[in-house]
Amino acid sequence: MVAANRDKKMPLQAGVSSGGYAFMESIRPDNTDPIPLRTSPHSMGTLMIRFVGLLIAAVAVMALIWSR
């Protein structure tokens, strides 16, 4: 369907000067339902626990390096 309609020229709106024809057609989906969003693989709590854990590990490593 798209390939057959791709080469059709459609008149432009008034005031647009490019020969009077548009070379692109607006394609609308058959289904107007919204696209469902993907769920996040991790919750915010899990991300915060990982961040705090890595922060503590980095501080411990830096403290060990500094104390030598």
mmCIF file as gemmi writes it, N, C-alpha and C atoms, coordinates in Angstrom:
data_model
loop_
_atom_site.group_PDB
_atom_site.id
_atom_site.type_symbol
_atom_site.label_atom_id
_atom_site.label_alt_id
_atom_site.label_comp_id
_atom_site.label_asym_id
_atom_site.label_entity_id
_atom_site.label_seq_id
_atom_site.pdbx_PDB_ins_code
_atom_site.Cartn_x
_atom_site.Cartn_y
_atom_site.Cartn_z
_atom_site.occupancy
_atom_site.B_iso_or_equiv
_atom_site.pdbx_formal_charge
_atom_site.auth_seq_id
_atom_site.auth_asym_id
_atom_site.pdbx_PDB_model_num
ATOM 1 N N . MET Axp A 1 ? 0.815 -1.18 0 1 0 ? 1 A 1
ATOM 2 C CA . MET Axp A 1 ? 0 0 0 1 0 ? 1 A 1
ATOM 3 C C . MET Axp A 1 ? 0.863 1.25 0 1 0 ? 1 A 1
ATOM 4 N N . VAL Axp A 2 ? 1.937 1.254 0.775 1 0 ? 2 A 1
ATOM 5 C CA . VAL Axp A 2 ? 2.785 2.438 0.862 1 0 ? 2 A 1
ATOM 6 C C . VAL Axp A 2 ? 3.526 2.656 -0.444 1 0 ? 2 A 1
ATOM 7 N N . ALA Axp A 3 ? 4.041 1.577 -1.045 1 0 ? 3 A 1
ATOM 8 C CA . ALA Axp A 3 ? 4.807 1.715 -2.272 1 0 ? 3 A 1
ATOM 9 C C . ALA Axp A 3 ? 3.927 2.216 -3.413 1 0 ? 3 A 1
ATOM 10 N N . ALA Axp A 4 ? 2.68 1.791 -3.438 1 0 ? 4 A 1
ATOM 11 C CA . ALA Axp A 4 ? 1.785 2.22 -4.507 1 0 ? 4 A 1
ATOM 12 C C . ALA Axp A 4 ? 1.432 3.696 -4.378 1 0 ? 4 A 1
ATOM 13 N N . ASN Axp A 5 ? 1.325 4.198 -3.155 1 0 ? 5 A 1
ATOM 14 C CA . ASN Axp A 5 ? 0.94 5.591 -2.93 1 0 ? 5 A 1
ATOM 15 C C . ASN Axp A 5 ? 2.134 6.535 -2.837 1 0 ? 5 A 1
ATOM 16 N N . ARG Axp A 6 ? 3.344 5.999 -2.86 1 0 ? 6 A 1
ATOM 17 C CA . ARG Axp A 6 ? 4.527 6.83 -2.628 1 0 ? 6 A 1
ATOM 18 C C . ARG Axp A 6 ? 4.742 7.858 -3.729 1 0 ? 6 A 1
ATOM 19 N N . ASP Axp A 7 ? 4.46 7.496 -4.973 1 0 ? 7 A 1
ATOM 20 C CA . ASP Axp A 7 ? 4.77 8.381 -6.084 1 0 ? 7 A 1
ATOM 21 C C . ASP Axp A 7 ? 3.644 9.34 -6.439 1 0 ? 7 A 1
ATOM 22 N N . LYS Axp A 8 ? 2.535 9.281 -5.733 1 0 ? 8 A 1
ATOM 23 C CA . LYS Axp A 8 ? 1.433 10.192 -6.017 1 0 ? 8 A 1
ATOM 24 C C . LYS Axp A 8 ? 1.797 11.606 -5.592 1 0 ? 8 A 1
ATOM 25 N N . LYS Axp A 9 ? 1.419 12.57 -6.401 1 0 ? 9 A 1
ATOM 26 C CA . LYS Axp A 9 ? 1.651 13.964 -6.049 1 0 ? 9 A 1
ATOM 27 C C . LYS Axp A 9 ? 0.351 14.527 -5.512 1 0 ? 9 A 1
ATOM 28 N N . MET Axp A 10 ? 0.427 15.184 -4.363 1 0 ? 10 A 1
ATOM 29 C CA . MET Axp A 10 ? -0.766 15.762 -3.757 1 0 ? 10 A 1
ATOM 30 C C . MET Axp A 10 ? -0.629 17.274 -3.743 1 0 ? 10 A 1
ATOM 31 N N . PRO Axp A 11 ? -1.712 18.006 -4.005 1 0 ? 11 A 1
ATOM 32 C CA . PRO Axp A 11 ? -1.642 19.469 -3.953 1 0 ? 11 A 1
ATOM 33 C C . PRO Axp A 11 ? -1.293 19.946 -2.542 1 0 ? 11 A 1
ATOM 34 N N . LEU Axp A 12 ? -0.482 20.995 -2.482 1 0 ? 12 A 1
ATOM 35 C CA . LEU Axp A 12 ? -0.117 21.594 -1.201 1 0 ? 12 A 1
ATOM 36 C C . LEU Axp A 12 ? -1.172 22.586 -0.755 1 0 ? 12 A 1
ATOM 37 N N . GLN Axp A 13 ? -1.046 23.033 0.464 1 0 ? 13 A 1
ATOM 38 C CA . GLN Axp A 13 ? -1.957 24.048 0.978 1 0 ? 13 A 1
ATOM 39 C C . GLN Axp A 13 ? -1.659 25.384 0.306 1 0 ? 13 A 1
ATOM 40 N N . ALA Axp A 14 ? -2.61 26.278 0.38 1 0 ? 14 A 1
ATOM 41 C CA . ALA Axp A 14 ? -2.447 27.597 -0.229 1 0 ? 14 A 1
ATOM 42 C C . ALA Axp A 14 ? -1.289 28.338 0.418 1 0 ? 14 A 1
ATOM 43 N N . GLY Axp A 15 ? -0.525 29.036 -0.371 1 0 ? 15 A 1
ATOM 44 C CA . GLY Axp A 15 ? 0.57 29.838 0.148 1 0 ? 15 A 1
ATOM 45 C C . GLY Axp A 15 ? 1.914 29.144 0.071 1 0 ? 15 A 1
ATOM 46 N N . VAL Axp A 16 ? 1.945 27.874 -0.261 1 0 ? 16 A 1
ATOM 47 C CA . VAL Axp A 16 ? 3.21 27.153 -0.373 1 0 ? 16 A 1
ATOM 48 C C . VAL Axp A 16 ? 3.581 27.119 -1.845 1 0 ? 16 A 1
ATOM 49 N N . SER Axp A 17 ? 4.777 27.594 -2.16 1 0 ? 17 A 1
ATOM 50 C CA . SER Axp A 17 ? 5.146 27.668 -3.573 1 0 ? 17 A 1
ATOM 51 C C . SER Axp A 17 ? 6.31 26.731 -3.86 1 0 ? 17 A 1
ATOM 52 N N . SER Axp A 18 ? 5.99 25.541 -4.323 1 0 ? 18 A 1
ATOM 53 C CA . SER Axp A 18 ? 7.028 24.635 -4.812 1 0 ? 18 A 1
ATOM 54 C C . SER Axp A 18 ? 6.46 23.868 -5.998 1 0 ? 18 A 1
ATOM 55 N N . GLY Axp A 19 ? 5.837 24.571 -6.877 1 0 ? 19 A 1
ATOM 56 C CA . GLY Axp A 19 ? 5.236 23.93 -8.03 1 0 ? 19 A 1
ATOM 57 C C . GLY Axp A 19 ? 3.818 23.475 -7.766 1 0 ? 19 A 1
ATOM 58 N N . GLY Axp A 20 ? 3.327 23.625 -6.531 1 0 ? 20 A 1
ATOM 59 C CA . GLY Axp A 20 ? 1.959 23.282 -6.224 1 0 ? 20 A 1
ATOM 60 C C . GLY Axp A 20 ? 1.731 21.838 -5.827 1 0 ? 20 A 1
ATOM 61 N N . TYR Axp A 21 ? 2.797 21.026 -5.798 1 0 ? 21 A 1
ATOM 62 C CA . TYR Axp A 21 ? 2.614 19.625 -5.459 1 0 ? 21 A 1
ATOM 63 C C . TYR Axp A 21 ? 3.572 19.207 -4.344 1 0 ? 21 A 1
ATOM 64 N N . ALA Axp A 22 ? 3.101 18.311 -3.505 1 0 ? 22 A 1
ATOM 65 C CA . ALA Axp A 22 ? 3.941 17.737 -2.456 1 0 ? 22 A 1
ATOM 66 C C . ALA Axp A 22 ? 4.367 16.353 -2.92 1 0 ? 22 A 1
ATOM 67 N N . PHE Axp A 23 ? 5.565 15.962 -2.588 1 0 ? 23 A 1
ATOM 68 C CA . PHE Axp A 23 ? 6.074 14.676 -3.006 1 0 ? 23 A 1
ATOM 69 C C . PHE Axp A 23 ? 5.994 13.642 -1.887 1 0 ? 23 A 1
ATOM 70 N N . MET Axp A 24 ? 5.441 14.013 -0.748 1 0 ? 24 A 1
ATOM 71 C CA . MET Axp A 24 ? 5.303 13.084 0.369 1 0 ? 24 A 1
ATOM 72 C C . MET Axp A 24 ? 3.85 13.05 0.8 1 0 ? 24 A 1
ATOM 73 N N . GLU Axp A 25 ? 3.391 11.879 1.155 1 0 ? 25 A 1
ATOM 74 C CA . GLU Axp A 25 ? 2.01 11.712 1.574 1 0 ? 25 A 1
ATOM 75 C C . GLU Axp A 25 ? 1.982 11.401 3.062 1 0 ? 25 A 1
ATOM 76 N N . SER Axp A 26 ? 1.033 11.963 3.752 1 0 ? 26 A 1
ATOM 77 C CA . SER Axp A 26 ? 0.867 11.66 5.167 1 0 ? 26 A 1
ATOM 78 C C . SER Axp A 26 ? 0.25 10.278 5.307 1 0 ? 26 A 1
ATOM 79 N N . ILE Axp A 27 ? 0.933 9.413 6.034 1 0 ? 27 A 1
ATOM 80 C CA . ILE Axp A 27 ? 0.451 8.047 6.22 1 0 ? 27 A 1
ATOM 81 C C . ILE Axp A 27 ? -0.042 7.904 7.644 1 0 ? 27 A 1
ATOM 82 N N . ARG Axp A 28 ? -1.264 7.457 7.794 1 0 ? 28 A 1
ATOM 83 C CA . ARG Axp A 28 ? -1.85 7.29 9.118 1 0 ? 28 A 1
ATOM 84 C C . ARG Axp A 28 ? -2.071 5.813 9.387 1 0 ? 28 A 1
ATOM 85 N N . PRO Axp A 29 ? -1.876 5.386 10.622 1 0 ? 29 A 1
ATOM 86 C CA . PRO Axp A 29 ? -2.069 3.965 10.932 1 0 ? 29 A 1
ATOM 87 C C . PRO Axp A 29 ? -3.549 3.585 10.887 1 0 ? 29 A 1
ATOM 88 N N . ASP Axp A 30 ? -3.802 2.315 10.623 1 0 ? 30 A 1
ATOM 89 C CA . ASP Axp A 30 ? -5.172 1.822 10.638 1 0 ? 30 A 1
ATOM 90 C C . ASP Axp A 30 ? -5.719 1.788 12.063 1 0 ? 30 A 1
ATOM 91 N N . ASN Axp A 31 ? -4.828 1.575 13.011 1 0 ? 31 A 1
ATOM 92 C CA . ASN Axp A 31 ? -5.2 1.449 14.417 1 0 ? 31 A 1
ATOM 93 C C . ASN Axp A 31 ? -4.753 2.712 15.152 1 0 ? 31 A 1
ATOM 94 N N . THR Axp A 32 ? -5.664 3.385 15.827 1 0 ? 32 A 1
ATOM 95 C CA . THR Axp A 32 ? -5.31 4.63 16.512 1 0 ? 32 A 1
ATOM 96 C C . THR Axp A 32 ? -5.019 4.429 17.996 1 0 ? 32 A 1
ATOM 97 N N . ASP Axp A 33 ? -4.912 3.16 18.44 1 0 ? 33 A 1
ATOM 98 C CA . ASP Axp A 33 ? -4.569 2.903 19.843 1 0 ? 33 A 1
ATOM 99 C C . ASP Axp A 33 ? -3.148 3.38 20.104 1 0 ? 33 A 1
ATOM 100 N N . PRO Axp A 34 ? -2.866 3.922 21.3 1 0 ? 34 A 1
ATOM 101 C CA . PRO Axp A 34 ? -1.51 4.361 21.597 1 0 ? 34 A 1
ATOM 102 C C . PRO Axp A 34 ? -0.551 3.174 21.695 1 0 ? 34 A 1
ATOM 103 N N . ILE Axp A 35 ? 0.701 3.427 21.366 1 0 ? 35 A 1
ATOM 104 C CA . ILE Axp A 35 ? 1.716 2.385 21.452 1 0 ? 35 A 1
ATOM 105 C C . ILE Axp A 35 ? 2.05 2.173 22.927 1 0 ? 35 A 1
ATOM 106 N N . PRO Axp A 36 ? 1.959 0.944 23.429 1 0 ? 36 A 1
ATOM 107 C CA . PRO Axp A 36 ? 2.252 0.721 24.848 1 0 ? 36 A 1
ATOM 108 C C . PRO Axp A 36 ? 3.741 0.908 25.138 1 0 ? 36 A 1
ATOM 109 N N . LEU Axp A 37 ? 4.035 1.547 26.257 1 0 ? 37 A 1
ATOM 110 C CA . LEU Axp A 37 ? 5.417 1.76 26.654 1 0 ? 37 A 1
ATOM 111 C C . LEU Axp A 37 ? 5.975 0.5 27.288 1 0 ? 37 A 1
ATOM 112 N N . ARG Axp A 38 ? 7.268 0.273 27.078 1 0 ? 38 A 1
ATOM 113 C CA . ARG Axp A 38 ? 7.903 -0.877 27.704 1 0 ? 38 A 1
ATOM 114 C C . ARG Axp A 38 ? 8.114 -0.591 29.182 1 0 ? 38 A 1
ATOM 115 N N . THR Axp A 39 ? 7.934 -1.602 29.997 1 0 ? 39 A 1
ATOM 116 C CA . THR Axp A 39 ? 8.155 -1.422 31.427 1 0 ? 39 A 1
ATOM 117 C C . THR Axp A 39 ? 9.651 -1.378 31.703 1 0 ? 39 A 1
ATOM 118 N N . SER Axp A 40 ? 10.026 -0.632 32.704 1 0 ? 40 A 1
ATOM 119 C CA . SER Axp A 40 ? 11.417 -0.512 33.087 1 0 ? 40 A 1
ATOM 120 C C . SER Axp A 40 ? 11.895 -1.846 33.661 1 0 ? 40 A 1
ATOM 121 N N . PRO Axp A 41 ? 13.088 -2.301 33.289 1 0 ? 41 A 1
ATOM 122 C CA . PRO Axp A 41 ? 13.554 -3.587 33.8 1 0 ? 41 A 1
ATOM 123 C C . PRO Axp A 41 ? 13.877 -3.546 35.295 1 0 ? 41 A 1
ATOM 124 N N . HIS Axp A 42 ? 14.194 -2.395 35.844 1 0 ? 42 A 1
ATOM 125 C CA . HIS Axp A 42 ? 14.527 -2.274 37.259 1 0 ? 42 A 1
ATOM 126 C C . HIS Axp A 42 ? 13.725 -1.138 37.875 1 0 ? 42 A 1
ATOM 127 N N . SER Axp A 43 ? 13.349 -1.334 39.099 1 0 ? 43 A 1
ATOM 128 C CA . SER Axp A 43 ? 12.624 -0.269 39.795 1 0 ? 43 A 1
ATOM 129 C C . SER Axp A 43 ? 13.622 0.752 40.328 1 0 ? 43 A 1
ATOM 130 N N . MET Axp A 44 ? 13.112 1.878 40.765 1 0 ? 44 A 1
ATOM 131 C CA . MET Axp A 44 ? 13.969 2.941 41.269 1 0 ? 44 A 1
ATOM 132 C C . MET Axp A 44 ? 14.708 2.5 42.533 1 0 ? 44 A 1
ATOM 133 N N . GLY Axp A 45 ? 14.052 1.712 43.376 1 0 ? 45 A 1
ATOM 134 C CA . GLY Axp A 45 ? 14.696 1.229 44.601 1 0 ? 45 A 1
ATOM 135 C C . GLY Axp A 45 ? 15.918 0.376 44.305 1 0 ? 45 A 1
ATOM 136 N N . THR Axp A 46 ? 15.803 -0.501 43.318 1 0 ? 46 A 1
ATOM 137 C CA . THR Axp A 46 ? 16.935 -1.354 42.944 1 0 ? 46 A 1
ATOM 138 C C . THR Axp A 46 ? 18.092 -0.512 42.426 1 0 ? 46 A 1
ATOM 139 N N . LEU Axp A 47 ? 17.78 0.486 41.619 1 0 ? 47 A 1
ATOM 140 C CA . LEU Axp A 47 ? 18.836 1.357 41.098 1 0 ? 47 A 1
ATOM 141 C C . LEU Axp A 47 ? 19.52 2.134 42.222 1 0 ? 47 A 1
ATOM 142 N N . MET Axp A 48 ? 18.754 2.62 43.189 1 0 ? 48 A 1
ATOM 143 C CA . MET Axp A 48 ? 19.338 3.374 44.302 1 0 ? 48 A 1
ATOM 144 C C . MET Axp A 48 ? 20.232 2.471 45.159 1 0 ? 48 A 1
ATOM 145 N N . ILE Axp A 49 ? 19.789 1.234 45.405 1 0 ? 49 A 1
ATOM 146 C CA . ILE Axp A 49 ? 20.616 0.307 46.196 1 0 ? 49 A 1
ATOM 147 C C . ILE Axp A 49 ? 21.929 0.033 45.48 1 0 ? 49 A 1
ATOM 148 N N . ARG Axp A 50 ? 21.869 -0.176 44.176 1 0 ? 50 A 1
ATOM 149 C CA . ARG Axp A 50 ? 23.107 -0.405 43.417 1 0 ? 50 A 1
ATOM 150 C C . ARG Axp A 50 ? 24.008 0.812 43.452 1 0 ? 50 A 1
ATOM 151 N N . PHE Axp A 51 ? 23.434 2.004 43.281 1 0 ? 51 A 1
ATOM 152 C CA . PHE Axp A 51 ? 24.23 3.226 43.295 1 0 ? 51 A 1
ATOM 153 C C . PHE Axp A 51 ? 24.924 3.415 44.644 1 0 ? 51 A 1
ATOM 154 N N . VAL Axp A 52 ? 24.168 3.269 45.718 1 0 ? 52 A 1
ATOM 155 C CA . VAL Axp A 52 ? 24.741 3.458 47.054 1 0 ? 52 A 1
ATOM 156 C C . VAL Axp A 52 ? 25.796 2.393 47.318 1 0 ? 52 A 1
ATOM 157 N N . GLY Axp A 53 ? 25.54 1.153 46.921 1 0 ? 53 A 1
ATOM 158 C CA . GLY Axp A 53 ? 26.528 0.083 47.113 1 0 ? 53 A 1
ATOM 159 C C . GLY Axp A 53 ? 27.814 0.36 46.368 1 0 ? 53 A 1
ATOM 160 N N . LEU Axp A 54 ? 27.711 0.783 45.118 1 0 ? 54 A 1
ATOM 161 C CA . LEU Axp A 54 ? 28.915 1.114 44.349 1 0 ? 54 A 1
ATOM 162 C C . LEU Axp A 54 ? 29.627 2.339 44.915 1 0 ? 54 A 1
ATOM 163 N N . LEU Axp A 55 ? 28.865 3.297 45.42 1 0 ? 55 A 1
ATOM 164 C CA . LEU Axp A 55 ? 29.473 4.478 46.033 1 0 ? 55 A 1
ATOM 165 C C . LEU Axp A 55 ? 30.267 4.095 47.271 1 0 ? 55 A 1
ATOM 166 N N . ILE Axp A 56 ? 29.694 3.239 48.115 1 0 ? 56 A 1
ATOM 167 C CA . ILE Axp A 56 ? 30.396 2.792 49.322 1 0 ? 56 A 1
ATOM 168 C C . ILE Axp A 56 ? 31.646 2.001 48.939 1 0 ? 56 A 1
ATOM 169 N N . ALA Axp A 57 ? 31.55 1.126 47.944 1 0 ? 57 A 1
ATOM 170 C CA . ALA Axp A 57 ? 32.709 0.356 47.502 1 0 ? 57 A 1
ATOM 171 C C . ALA Axp A 57 ? 33.803 1.277 46.97 1 0 ? 57 A 1
ATOM 172 N N . ALA Axp A 58 ? 33.443 2.289 46.205 1 0 ? 58 A 1
ATOM 173 C CA . ALA Axp A 58 ? 34.435 3.219 45.657 1 0 ? 58 A 1
ATOM 174 C C . ALA Axp A 58 ? 35.099 4.016 46.77 1 0 ? 58 A 1
ATOM 175 N N . VAL Axp A 59 ? 34.321 4.458 47.768 1 0 ? 59 A 1
ATOM 176 C CA . VAL Axp A 59 ? 34.894 5.209 48.89 1 0 ? 59 A 1
ATOM 177 C C . VAL Axp A 59 ? 35.833 4.307 49.683 1 0 ? 59 A 1
ATOM 178 N N . ALA Axp A 60 ? 35.47 3.041 49.88 1 0 ? 60 A 1
ATOM 179 C CA . ALA Axp A 60 ? 36.335 2.116 50.612 1 0 ? 60 A 1
ATOM 180 C C . ALA Axp A 60 ? 37.651 1.891 49.863 1 0 ? 60 A 1
ATOM 181 N N . VAL Axp A 61 ? 37.577 1.717 48.553 1 0 ? 61 A 1
ATOM 182 C CA . VAL Axp A 61 ? 38.799 1.529 47.759 1 0 ? 61 A 1
ATOM 183 C C . VAL Axp A 61 ? 39.663 2.775 47.818 1 0 ? 61 A 1
ATOM 184 N N . MET Axp A 62 ? 39.055 3.94 47.698 1 0 ? 62 A 1
ATOM 185 C CA . MET Axp A 62 ? 39.843 5.194 47.761 1 0 ? 62 A 1
ATOM 186 C C . MET Axp A 62 ? 40.464 5.378 49.146 1 0 ? 62 A 1
ATOM 187 N N . ALA Axp A 63 ? 39.748 5.003 50.209 1 0 ? 63 A 1
ATOM 188 C CA . ALA Axp A 63 ? 40.293 5.12 51.57 1 0 ? 63 A 1
ATOM 189 C C . ALA Axp A 63 ? 41.48 4.161 51.745 1 0 ? 63 A 1
ATOM 190 N N . LEU Axp A 64 ? 41.384 2.941 51.214 1 0 ? 64 A 1
ATOM 191 C CA . LEU Axp A 64 ? 42.497 2.002 51.306 1 0 ? 64 A 1
ATOM 192 C C . LEU Axp A 64 ? 43.714 2.506 50.519 1 0 ? 64 A 1
ATOM 193 N N . ILE Axp A 65 ? 43.486 3.069 49.346 1 0 ? 65 A 1
ATOM 194 C CA . ILE Axp A 65 ? 44.592 3.617 48.542 1 0 ? 65 A 1
ATOM 195 C C . ILE Axp A 65 ? 45.219 4.804 49.26 1 0 ? 65 A 1
ATOM 196 N N . TRP Axp A 66 ? 44.426 5.663 49.886 1 0 ? 66 A 1
ATOM 197 C CA . TRP Axp A 66 ? 44.936 6.867 50.532 1 0 ? 66 A 1
ATOM 198 C C . TRP Axp A 66 ? 45.721 6.518 51.821 1 0 ? 66 A 1
ATOM 199 N N . SER Axp A 67 ? 45.304 5.453 52.506 1 0 ? 67 A 1
ATOM 200 C CA . SER Axp A 67 ? 45.954 5.118 53.779 1 0 ? 67 A 1
ATOM 201 C C . SER Axp A 67 ? 47.31 4.462 53.608 1 0 ? 67 A 1
ATOM 202 N N . ARG Axp A 68 ? 47.682 4.087 52.445 1 0 ? 68 A 1
ATOM 203 C CA . ARG Axp A 68 ? 48.989 3.432 52.241 1 0 ? 68 A 1
ATOM 204 C C . ARG Axp A 68 ? 50.104 4.414 52.2 1 0 ? 68 A 1
